[in-house]
Amino acid sequence: MFDLTPLYRSTVGFDRLARTLNEASAFDAPTYPPYNIEKLSENDYRITMAVAGFAPEDITVEVKGNALNVSAKKTEKQEQTGEFLHQGIASRAFERRFQLADHMHVQSADMENGLLHVALKREVPEALKPRTIPVNGVEGTKVIEARKAA
């Protein structure tokens, strides 16, 4: 377990992040199906999941708020032509949830060669992007007349 007390002292407004980290360390994360998260550019990301044995119609990709939920369930039972001596390809139903950061949007979901690719893009509104504020200086006192008073 991690002690996040220093994080609370040196940050402002990140209590939700710290709470999420505490919750994540409290349980074991599922390992099926395996997945990768890639950063393709500054604002483009991709989640790739190994979903061998599933057809595109078996998979549901759903976004609700800041949560991405990917689930799969076999729609029809394939006929077994023989007896398995070893069955290493899992085709059990699964549900995998990803917590998305603010302003992350799911662009698309594509399946190729047993891999599901979910494209994500961070689109920060213009009003929230960093901007430079010019610093105005106070000009020195202006002398109106250069004569001494009598």
Summary of the structure (lengths in Angstrom):
residues: 150
radius of gyration: 27.3
end to end distance: 81.2
largest distance: 118.4
contacts: 252
relative contact order: 0.17
helix: 15%
strand: 31%
